Amino acid sequence: MSSASPITITRREVGSTIWFDRALADQAPSAATYELLPEILDSEEAVGLAMLEELESLGQAKSGDLVIILLGGRGAQAFHRLLGERAMAGDPDGLIARLHVYTQDALAPMRMDNSFSFVRDFERLLGPDFFRRVKSFKPMLTDVQDLDAALVTYADELEALGGIDIFFLGHGPEPNNNSHLAYIRSGSGASAQSVAGMIPISPLLLEHHITKFKAGGTQVNAADEAECRRANWILTLGPAVILESRRIVQSVVDAETAPAKRESYRRVMETEIAGNTAERAAQLDENPGLWIRLHPNVRSLILPDVLS
């Protein structure tokens, strides 16, 4: 475990969005860019198994604790079920007991026990045995007086653990065939130094979130729904955390229900990223899905319909 001191963070506002940046010059990185090479698998179950194999390989290659950022939503549901099955079987090789698990985004402000919290999806899919066996599971806190301080503390904890071994990422569509990673939205002003951010949430996105949870069978009540509709922010990890992760494993499995992912994923694959610092910064802000192209160690798992 690293004994690094907490990172020095500055607060930066871009319109209504708030970013927490390392106290360094604010510029897009000028390092090499990489191709996005999709690995096409035939089912969500195969994608989930590939994600589990990534975690198993990490466990074999590294001793001690493992730090991962867990992806929510459709892209990782098969993976979560497999982790839950492993926990129910007693975690025979002790892999789950070595995990420090963090999550990448959250609605706020909202009580942590609200039935519309992202944590409920993790509980439902991973199951109680997983939470009994895992070394730590730490979602972003959404029911604190000082959301700024809590989010900075979250970033500090990741730094103190020695960084992230695997960042499990998805891919989300944005207008004009742009895309987001975690919840770094198009035009939100994230920089390469941004470790975390607070992005205003739209009523339309809240409606989508509530509808999705109801359709997924979550037991909800009127008070929880009303509180969820009052949420102002989505908290998210930023590009600095993504870029410094040792490994990124991306999964995109829901192009059938979210067809905008087809063109937005292809655009991430095909865009020529500028070498000029200012031009690159503008590209990354317009299309944050491109941040994945700046990481040298990416595995992108997709279903065939993503490229159809």
C-alpha positions in Angstrom: 0.0 0.0 0.0 1.3 3.4 -0.9 2.1 5.9 1.8 1.6 8.8 -0.5 0.2 12.0 1.1 -3.1 13.2 -0.2 -2.9 15.0 -3.5 -3.3 18.8 -3.6 -6.6 19.7 -5.2 -8.0 23.0 -6.6 -11.7 23.7 -7.2 -12.5 24.9 -10.7 -15.9 25.9 -12.1 -16.9 25.6 -15.8 -20.3 27.0 -16.1 -22.5 25.0 -13.7 -20.0 22.1 -13.5 -17.4 21.8 -10.7 -14.1 20.0 -11.2 -11.5 19.1 -8.6 -8.0 19.3 -10.3 -4.5 18.6 -9.2 -2.7 21.9 -8.7 -0.8 21.7 -12.0 -0.9 23.5 -15.3 -4.3 22.9 -16.9 -3.6 21.5 -20.3 -4.5 18.4 -22.3 -1.7 15.8 -22.4 0.6 15.7 -25.3 1.6 12.1 -24.9 1.0 9.4 -27.5 -2.4 8.3 -28.6 -3.5 4.7 -29.3 -5.9 2.9 -31.5 -9.2 1.6 -30.0 -9.3 -2.1 -31.0 -12.6 -3.7 -30.2 -12.8 -7.3 -29.2 -16.1 -8.7 -30.5 -17.8 -11.3 -28.3 -21.0 -13.1 -29.0 -23.0 -12.5 -25.8 -23.3 -10.4 -22.6 -22.3 -13.6 -20.7 -19.1 -13.9 -22.7 -18.3 -10.2 -22.0 -18.9 -10.8 -18.3 -16.7 -13.8 -18.3 -13.9 -11.9 -20.1 -14.2 -9.2 -17.4 -13.9 -11.8 -14.7 -10.9 -13.4 -16.4 -9.2 -9.9 -16.3 -9.7 -9.8 -12.6 -8.5 -13.3 -12.1 -5.4 -12.6 -14.2 -4.7 -9.6 -12.0 -5.1 -11.6 -8.9 -2.5 -14.2 -10.2 0.0 -11.5 -11.3 -0.1 -9.3 -8.2 0.1 -10.2 -4.6 -1.8 -8.4 -1.8 -4.8 -6.1 -2.2 -6.4 -5.2 -5.6 -8.0 -1.9 -6.3 -10.8 -1.7 -8.9 -13.4 0.8 -10.1 -16.6 -1.1 -10.8 -18.8 -0.2 -13.7 -22.5 0.2 -13.1 -25.3 -0.2 -15.6 -26.0 -2.8 -18.3 -22.4 -3.2 -19.5 -21.2 -5.1 -16.4 -24.3 -6.9 -15.1 -23.1 -10.3 -16.3 -19.8 -9.7 -14.6 -21.5 -8.7 -11.3 -23.6 -11.9 -11.4 -20.4 -14.0 -11.8 -18.8 -12.2 -8.9 -21.9 -12.9 -6.8 -21.8 -16.6 -7.7 -18.1 -16.8 -6.7 -18.9 -15.2 -3.4 -21.8 -17.6 -2.8 -19.5 -20.5 -3.5 -17.3 -19.3 -0.6 -14.7 -17.3 -2.6 -12.6 -20.4 -3.0 -9.3 -18.7 -4.0 -9.8 -15.6 -1.8 -10.0 -13.2 -4.8 -13.0 -11.2 -3.5 -11.4 -10.9 0.0 -8.5 -9.0 -1.6 -10.7 -6.4 -3.4 -11.0 -2.7 -2.6 -14.0 -1.7 -4.8 -14.8 1.8 -5.7 -17.6 3.1 -7.9 -17.3 5.8 -10.7 -20.4 7.9 -10.3 -23.4 8.7 -8.1 -26.5 10.9 -7.9 -26.4 13.6 -5.2 -27.6 14.8 -2.8 -29.5 11.7 -1.8 -29.6 9.3 1.2 -27.3 6.4 0.7 -30.2 4.0 1.5 -32.5 5.5 -1.1 -33.9 2.8 -3.3 -32.8 4.8 -6.4 -29.2 4.9 -5.4 -26.8 3.3 -7.8 -25.7 1.2 -4.9 -29.0 -0.7 -5.0 -28.1 -2.2 -8.4 -24.7 -3.4 -7.0 -26.4 -5.0 -4.0 -29.0 -6.7 -6.2 -26.5 -8.2 -8.7 -23.6 -8.9 -6.4 -25.6 -10.3 -3.6 -25.1 -10.3 0.2 -22.3 -12.8 0.2 -20.1 -10.6 -1.9 -20.5 -7.7 0.6 -19.7 -10.0 3.5 -16.5 -11.2 1.8 -15.1 -8.1 0.0 -12.2 -6.3 1.7 -13.9 -2.9 1.1 -16.7 -1.5 -1.0 -16.8 2.3 -1.1 -19.4 4.2 -3.2 -19.3 7.9 -3.4 -21.0 9.5 -0.5 -24.2 11.4 -1.4 -25.8 12.2 1.9 -23.1 14.5 3.4 -23.2 18.2 4.1 -20.1 19.0 2.2 -20.1 17.1 -1.2 -17.0 18.9 -2.3 -14.9 17.6 0.6 -16.3 14.1 0.4 -15.4 13.8 -3.3 -11.9 15.1 -2.7 -11.5 12.5 0.2 -12.7 9.8 -2.2 -9.9 10.7 -4.7 -7.4 10.9 -1.8 -8.3 7.4 -0.7 -7.6 6.0 -4.2 -4.3 7.7 -4.2 -3.4 6.4 -0.8 -4.2 2.8 -1.9 -1.5 3.1 -4.6 -3.8 3.7 -7.5 -6.2 1.7 -9.5 -5.4 -1.8 -10.9 -8.4 -2.0 -13.2 -10.9 0.7 -14.2 -14.0 -1.1 -15.6 -15.5 1.5 -18.0 -18.5 1.7 -20.2 -19.4 4.1 -23.1 -22.3 6.5 -23.1 -23.7 8.5 -26.1 -23.8 12.3 -26.1 -25.3 14.7 -28.7 -23.8 14.9 -32.2 -22.3 11.4 -32.0 -20.0 12.4 -29.1 -19.7 10.2 -26.0 -18.9 10.2 -22.3 -16.8 8.0 -20.0 -17.8 7.6 -16.4 -20.0 10.7 -16.4 -17.6 13.1 -18.0 -20.1 14.8 -20.3 -19.5 16.6 -23.6 -18.7 20.3 -23.0 -18.2 19.9 -19.3 -14.7 21.2 -19.3 -12.8 18.3 -17.8 -9.0 18.4 -18.0 -6.2 15.9 -17.8 -5.7 17.0 -14.2 -9.3 16.5 -13.1 -9.6 13.8 -10.5 -13.4 14.2 -9.9 -16.3 16.4 -10.8 -19.9 17.4 -10.0 -22.0 17.7 -13.1 -25.5 19.2 -13.1 -28.2 16.5 -13.8 -31.1 17.2 -16.2 -34.7 16.2 -15.4 -34.7 14.0 -18.5 -31.7 12.0 -17.3 -33.4 11.7 -13.8 -36.5 10.4 -15.5 -34.5 7.8 -17.5 -32.8 6.7 -14.3 -36.0 6.3 -12.4 -37.7 4.5 -15.2 -34.8 2.1 -15.5 -34.7 1.3 -11.8 -38.5 0.6 -11.8 -38.2 -1.7 -14.9 -35.3 -3.5 -13.2 -37.5 -4.6 -10.4 -36.2 -2.4 -7.7 -38.6 -2.0 -4.8 -39.3 1.7 -4.6 -41.5 4.1 -2.6 -42.9 7.6 -3.3 -40.6 9.4 -0.8 -37.5 7.8 -2.3 -38.6 8.8 -5.8 -39.3 12.4 -4.7 -35.9 12.7 -3.2 -34.3 11.2 -6.3 -36.1 13.8 -8.4 -34.5 16.6 -6.2 -30.9 15.4 -7.0 -28.8 18.2 -8.5 -25.6 16.5 -9.4 -23.9 13.5 -10.8 -20.6 13.0 -9.1 -18.0 11.4 -11.3 -14.3 10.4 -11.4 -12.3 12.4 -13.9 -9.8 11.9 -16.7 -6.8 12.0 -14.3 -8.0 8.8 -12.5 -8.9 7.1 -15.8 -5.5 7.8 -17.3 -3.5 6.7 -14.3 -5.3 3.4 -13.9 -3.0 0.5 -14.8 -5.5 -1.2 -16.9 -8.9 -0.2 -18.5 -11.4 -2.8 -19.4 -14.3 -1.3 -21.3 -17.6 -3.1 -22.0 -20.4 -2.0 -24.5 -23.3 -4.5 -24.7 -26.5 -2.4 -25.1 -26.4 -0.9 -28.6 -29.7 -2.5 -29.3 -31.5 -0.5 -26.6 -29.2 2.5 -26.9 -28.5 2.7 -30.7 -26.7 6.0 -30.4 -23.8 4.1 -29.0 -23.1 2.7 -32.5 -22.0 5.9 -34.1 -20.5 7.4 -31.0 -18.3 4.3 -30.4 -17.2 4.3 -34.1 -16.4 8.0 -33.8 -14.1 7.3 -30.9 -12.4 4.6 -33.0 -12.0 6.7 -36.1 -11.2 10.2 -34.8 -7.7 11.4 -35.5 -6.6 13.1 -32.3 -4.7 16.3 -32.7 -1.1 16.7 -31.7 -1.6 20.4 -31.0 -2.4 20.9 -27.3 -5.2 23.4 -27.7 -6.8 21.5 -30.5 -6.6 18.2 -28.5 -8.1 19.8 -25.5 -11.1 21.0 -27.6 -11.5 17.5 -29.1 -11.5 15.9 -25.6 -14.0 18.4 -24.2 -16.4 17.9 -27.2 -16.1 14.1 -27.1 -14.8 12.8 -23.7 -15.0 9.2 -25.0 -11.7 10.0 -26.6 -9.9 10.0 -23.3 -9.7 6.2 -23.6 -7.5 6.7 -26.7 -4.8 8.3 -24.5 -4.4 5.1 -22.4 -1.8 2.5 -23.5 -3.4 -0.5 -21.8 -7.1 -0.9 -22.9 -9.3 -3.9 -23.6 -12.6 -2.9 -25.2 -15.2 -5.7 -25.2 -18.2 -5.2 -27.4 -21.1 -7.2 -28.9 -21.4 -7.5 -32.7 -24.3 -5.0 -33.0 -22.1 -2.1 -31.7 -20.4 -2.0 -35.1 -23.4 -3.0 -37.2 
